[in-house]
Each structure stands twice: as C-alpha cells, then as structure tokens.
Amino acid sequence: VSQLERLLSSLCGVMASELFEGGEVSLPRFGKLTAVHSKARDGRNPKTGEKLHIPARLRVVFKPSKAFKELLN
C-alpha cells in the first residue's frame, strides 16, 4: 500500500467521523461537506411500481465555495 493510499484512507476516516458526529468538513477554495439527516419515507420502485419503505439515514451534502463556482462558470 502506497503512502498516498494510506493518507487518503486516513483522511476519509477522519472526515467520516467528523460528519457522523454532526460536524462539517471544510475544504478551502473547494467547498464544504455537511451531514444531513433524511427522514424515513415511503417510495416506489420506478421500474416495477412496487411500494417500498426508505429508512431514515445520514447523507452528505456538498456546498461548493464561491471560488470553485466561479471556476466552473
């Protein structure tokens, strides 16, 4: 395993634990990652039309920085 792979693995672990605890991860000049709780809800399989239950979960939301948005446009 290369040093880069170990570094990225450690970074992902730290970011995941911070987000799991309700914090946020700021990536300068790139944006911010925030954890958001999604409520449980009922859904439908678009292929079969079958009803299903979608459980509550924690999801990650990315908000790009102003500098990053300007680079894209």
C-alpha positions as CSV (number, residue, x, y, z in Angstrom):
1,V,0.0,0.0,0.0
2,S,1.5,3.3,-1.1
3,Q,1.8,6.4,1.2
4,L,-0.9,8.2,-0.8
5,E,-3.4,5.4,-0.3
6,R,-2.7,5.4,3.4
7,L,-3.0,9.2,3.5
8,L,-6.4,9.1,1.7
9,S,-7.7,6.3,3.8
10,S,-6.8,8.2,7.0
11,L,-8.3,11.4,5.6
12,C,-11.6,9.6,4.7
13,G,-11.7,8.1,8.2
14,V,-11.3,11.5,9.9
15,M,-13.8,13.1,7.6
16,A,-16.4,10.4,8.1
17,S,-16.1,10.5,11.9
18,E,-16.4,14.3,11.9
19,L,-19.5,14.1,9.7
20,F,-21.0,11.3,11.7
21,E,-20.7,13.4,14.9
22,G,-22.7,16.2,13.2
23,G,-19.8,18.4,12.2
24,E,-18.8,19.7,8.9
25,V,-15.6,19.4,6.8
26,S,-14.3,22.5,5.1
27,L,-12.1,22.1,2.0
28,P,-10.6,25.6,1.4
29,R,-11.3,27.0,-2.1
30,F,-13.3,23.9,-2.9
31,G,-16.3,23.8,-0.6
32,K,-17.9,22.3,2.5
33,L,-19.3,18.8,3.3
34,T,-22.1,18.6,5.8
35,A,-24.1,15.7,7.2
36,V,-27.8,16.0,6.9
37,H,-30.5,13.6,8.4
38,S,-33.1,12.4,6.0
39,K,-36.4,11.3,7.4
40,A,-37.9,7.8,6.7
41,R,-40.4,7.9,3.9
42,D,-42.4,5.7,1.6
43,G,-41.3,5.4,-2.0
44,R,-41.9,3.5,-5.2
45,N,-39.7,1.4,-7.4
46,P,-39.8,3.2,-10.7
47,K,-39.2,0.0,-12.7
48,T,-41.8,-2.2,-11.1
49,G,-44.1,0.3,-9.4
50,E,-43.8,-1.7,-6.1
51,K,-44.2,0.3,-2.9
52,L,-41.2,0.3,-0.6
53,H,-40.1,1.9,2.7
54,I,-37.0,4.1,2.6
55,P,-35.4,4.2,6.0
56,A,-34.0,7.3,7.7
57,R,-30.4,7.9,7.0
58,L,-27.5,10.3,7.3
59,R,-26.4,11.7,4.0
60,V,-23.6,14.0,2.9
61,V,-24.3,17.3,1.2
62,F,-21.6,19.3,-0.7
63,K,-21.8,23.1,-1.0
64,P,-19.2,24.5,-3.4
65,S,-17.2,27.6,-2.5
66,K,-17.7,30.8,-4.4
67,A,-14.2,30.4,-5.9
68,F,-15.0,26.9,-7.1
69,K,-18.3,28.0,-8.6
70,E,-16.5,30.8,-10.5
71,L,-14.0,28.4,-11.9
72,L,-16.9,26.2,-13.3
73,N,-18.7,29.1,-15.0
